[in-house]
Amino acid sequence: MRLLPVRPVAPHPARRAGTALLLLTTLLAVTACGSGVASDGPRTTTPSAQTQSPAPSPGADGGSRVREIVNRMDLAQQASSVVMGNVPGTDPASMRVMMSGGFGGFILMGSNMPGTPEELHAMTAALMIDPSLPPLIATDEEGGDVVRLPWDDQPGADVLKAQPADATRAAFAQRGQLLAQSGVTVNFGVVADVAGSPESFIYDRSFGTDPAAAAERVDAAVRGQAPWVSATLKHFPGHGAAEGDSHHMIPSTGMDLATWRAQVAPPFLAGIRAGAPIVMMGHLAYTAVDAQPASLSPRWHQILRDELGFQGVIVTDDLDMLVDSGDAAYADEVADAVRSVVAGSDLVLALDGAGPDTAQKIADGLVAAVHSGALPAARLSDAASRVVALRLDIADRSR
């Protein structure tokens, strides 16, 4: 998504994921998954998913709620439910018209931000078509260079990386509360990337160059927000090792998987263990693992599921960034969306790069892909189920 600096020139322990979300560890059969153990050499000391405590057993009621909702959906409704869209501007009526299409979520960008929390709350209320199954209302509120709420004065990673981890937890607790008070339920705001150096593109937005220190602060950021919003870890598998601005290119690295486990993976694993329910896939190519971007890579989705043990919602970064890379292989945003869901993503970000009806075009493309056999129907149902489970979890949290 467009994550260039947007700050205006003028001016508790992590709660367990809700029953509906936890049921997915047993309810869903994840596609494109095989063995999570790589064969590229000895393990590093990075903990694997097998060392984690098992997730609590899901309740039958939560499982039945997800199944009932997804089973009632026709193919077009399932496709719409895995798309998060956007319309520019601050007109609540326009936003409500878009969300009447059954989309799974709405991302608030800089152009959507009004001047006061009250105005923003009126906008988010307009997005709420069905309060019993609320959409995912998201923004990317990192602090520092990336701030959407003009009234968020809490520090970001540029400052927090030099302070004790408790400061990160306190800042993100305040940030999460501000978002929740405005009706935002998802924050794409935890940068889990380990910067390669202070000169790295991602350095100011990351928690630094040391994997252990970054992991401690990612854990704190997730736990601080947990009572208020659903935190998102980004940009998996890690922007720091793949240098360059992914808004305009496909950053790549030849780093092997063993090195990645030791130097890049720890903050993502820490955030997952802290309870983050969403991970964002970056448009980043680790060519020793897969030549294509991670957002389109079945292998990286498999590693995230099987090796790191993540069972929540996998979301793509803005698909328009792939188009803007200039690589002809990624010039079709609808085709990119299909490839990402086939690879294992559950939610696709569809902004307005392909025109005002981008979200609907992508949903239609997913339906067509199922009919053609390019996208297995079970994979789409799996993605819809994960998104629905998170939406139900948010509904439960708001009670």
N, C-alpha and C positions, 0 to 999 in steps of 0.2 A: 504494500500500500504506500501511498505518498507519505513518507516519513521524514521529509526534509524539515529543517527547523521551522516551527510554526508559532513560537511564543509571540504574542502581540507586542508591537513596538511601544504602544502606550499601554500606558497600562490598560493473647488468646491462642492459643494454639490453633492450628488449622483445623477447621471443622471437617469431619469425615464427609466424603461425598455422600449425597443423599441416596436413599435406598434405590431409587430408579436408576441412578448412574452406576452404582456398584453392581447391580444385577448383570451388567454387560460382561463381566468377567466370565460368566457362565452362560448367559443367554445367547450371546452372539458368536457365530463362527466367523472369525476374521479371515477374509480372503487373502490370497497371495502370501500366505505365511507357511513357512516350513521350519526347519531347524534354525534357532536363533544363534547358534554357535558358529562363529566364523572359523575358517581353516587357514588363516594367514599367519600363523605363528603362535607362540605362547601367550597366555593371558597376561595382562598387566595387573597391577594391584587395584585397578578400578573395580568396584563391586559390580557384580552382575545382578540381573533381576532375581536370580535364584536365592540371593541372600536376603531378600526382602521378606518382611512378615507377610503371610497370606492375607489377602483382603477379606474383610468380613463377608459372611455368606449373605447374599441378597435376600430380601423378603419376597414372598410370593406375590404380595399385592403390587409392589413396584414393578415386578416383571409382567404381571398381567396388564397393568396400565399401559406400558410401552407397547406390548403386543397388540392390545385392543386398538390403540390409536393408529399404529402403523398398518395394521390389517384393514382398517377402514379406509385407508388412503388408496386412491387409484394411482396408476403409474405417474401421471402428471403431478399429482400432489406430492408424491414421494420425491420427485425430481425438484420441485420448487422448495421443498423443505430442507434441502441440502445446499441452498444458495443463500448467501448473505449479500444483499444489494445496497444501493445507495442512490439517492437523487440529491443534486446540489441544492443549496439554499436553506432557508429557515421557515418555509411554509408548512405547517403541520398537515394541512389538507393534502398537499402533494405527496407527502410521506405516507399518509394513511391510504391514499389511492394505490400507491405501489405495494404496500404491505397487504392489501386486500387480495393480492395474487397468491397468498399462501406461502410466502418466502420464509425461510427459517430464521432470518435475522436481518438487521440493518446496521451498517457501520456509519457512525457519525464522524465526518471528516471536518477539516478546518472551515469549509464553507457552510457547514451546518450549525456552527456554534453561534448562539445569540450572546447578548451581553450580560445576562443575569441567570442565576440558577432557576428562577421561577419560569423564565421563558423556555429554558431547556426542558424543565419538567413537563411543561405543556406539550412540547414536541414529542417527548418519549411516551407520554400518555396517549398521544394520537396514534402511535405505532402499535398499541395494545389492542389488537383485533379480538383476541380471545384470552382473557386473563387466566383462564384455567390452563392454557398452553401458551405462555407468553413467548414472544420472539426473543432471540438473543439480541440485545441492544448493546452494541460494542463501540468502543473507541480505543485509541492508542495513547494512553495517558502515562507517559514514562517519567515526566519531570525533566528538568534540564532543557535540552535542545528540542524535545518533542512534548509539547503541551497543547492540549485542545481546550481545556477549561481555563479561561482567563483568570479565574479566581483561585486556581491551584498555585499556592506559593511554597509548596513543599519541595525540598531538594530532590534532584535526580541522581543517577549513578555517577555523574561527573563529580559530584561533591561527596556522595555517600561512600564511594569506594575507599576514601581516605579516613572514614570514620568507623567506629565499632559497628558490628552487625545490628546491634539493638537500635541504632539510629535508622537503619534501613527499614526495620520492622515498624518503627514508629511513623516514619514518613509515609510508608505505603498503607498503614492503617488509616491515617488521615486522608490519604488520597482515595482509598477505597470508600471511605465514608462520604466524601464529597461526591463521588460518582453515584453511589447508591441514592443519595438524597436528590439527585437530579434524574433518577430513573434509569441510569446506565447499569447494566447487569454483567457485562463482560469487559475486562480490561486487557487489551493486547499490549501490556505495558511492562512485562518483565523480560529484559534483554539478558538472556542466559549465555550470550556469546562471550568467549574468552578472547580478548584482543591479542593479536600477535605481538604488538609493540605499541608504545605511545603514539606512533605515527599512523596507526591503523585507522581505516575509515570508520570503524565501529567503536574506537577507543572511548570517546566521550560519552557514548550511550551505554557502554558496558561497565561491569564491575571490576575491570582491570585485566591484568595480564597473568595473574596467578590463579590457576584452576581451583585450588582449595579455598582461597579467599573469596573468589567469585561465587563458588558453590555455597558458602556460608551466607552470603548476602542474598543470593537467589532464594534460598530457603526462607530467609527472613522476610523478603518481599512477598512471597506467596502466603506465608502464614499471617502476615500483617493484614492483607486484603481479604483473607478467607471469610470473615464474618459478613463481608459487605458485597463483594463481587467475585465473579469467577476469573481467576488469574490465568494468563496465557504465557507460556514460555516460548521465546523466539530467539533466533531464527534457525531451527534445527536443519542440519546437524551442526551448525556453528559458522557464523559469519567471519569470525576473527581469523580463522585459518584460510578462508577463501577471500582474499583481498579484492577490493573494488566495490563500486556502488551498484548494487543489484537493481537499482531503479533504471539503469541504462545499459546493463551488460549482464552476462552470466559469469559471476566471479567463479574461479576454479582453483583447485589445489591438487597436487599429487600426493597429499598426505595419506599414508596407509591406515588401515583400520586399527591396528594395535596402537599407533601413535595417537590417533583420534581418541581412543578409549582413555588414554592417560592424560592427554593435554586439553581436550575439548569437551568430552562427554560429562565430566563431573558436575558442572552446574545444572545441566539438564536432568541428570539422575537425581540430584538433590531436590530440584523443584518438583519432580514427579513424586518423590517420596514425601515431600511436604504436602502433597494433595492437589497440585495444580490439575484442573480438569481439562485443560486445552493445551495443545502444542501446535505452534505454527511452523509449517514447512517452508524453508527458504528456497529461493531460486538459485541454488548454489550447487556447483558440480565438484564432487570429490572423485576425481577421475580414476583413482586406484580402486574405488568401490563400484562406481557406476558413472559412465560418461555423461549421462543426462542429468538435468537438475534434480535435486532431491525431491522437489515438489511433484515430479513426474516419475519417480523411481520406486518400483516395487521393493527393491532391496533396502532402501533407507526406511521405508514404512515398516518392513519386516524387522529391521534392527530396532526401531523404536518400540514396536509391539513386543517382540519376542525377547530381545536382549535387555532392554531397559524396563520392560514390564508395564508400559503405558497402556491403559485401557480406556482412556477418555476420548475426547473429540480431537481429531487431527484436522486442522484448517490450513488452507493454502495462504501464502502471502498474495497480495493483489495480482491477479492473473494478467492484468494489463502491463505489468512490469516485464513479463515474458515477451509480450509483443514489442515493447519498447527496447528490448535487448538488441533488436536488429537482426537476430538470427532467424532465417527463413523457416527453420524447423518449428518455430514457436509463434508464427505470425497470425495464427487463427485462434482467437481467444476461446471459442466454443470447443474446438478440438483439444486445446490445452486443458479445459475443464474436464472433458471426458477422460483424458489420459490421467489426470490427477485422481479422479474418483476410482478409476480402474486400478491405479497403483495402490490405493488404500486411504486416500483422504476422505473425510466425512463431510466437510463443509468447504465450499469454494467462495472466495471473495470476488465479487463481480461489481466493479465500479463502472464508470461511464465511458471507458476507453473505446468501446465498440458502438457507442451511441446511447441514447436515453433508455432504450429497452434492453440493455445488456443482460440484466438478470433474467428476463423472460427468454431471451434468445439462448442463454446457457441452459435454462431449465428445459426448453424444447429440444436442445441438442442432446441432453442426457436421455430424454425419452426416445429420441431417434436412435441413439446408440444402443439402448436396450433392444429396440425392435430389430436392429441390424445384427445383433449379437456381439457388438464391440464391447458393450458393458453388460456383464452378467446381472440379471435382475436381482439375484441374491446379494450382490455387492451393493447395489443401490439401496435395497431394503436394510442392509446392515448399517450403511451410512445414515439413513433416515432414523433408524432406531437409536443410534448413539446421540444424534442431535436431539431427538425427542426426549431421551432420558435426561439430558442436561437441561432442557427447557422445563421439564417437570421438576427437576431438582431446584431450579431457580424459583418456580412457583411455590414449592414447599418452603423455601427459605424466606420468601416474602410474607408468609403468613404470620 
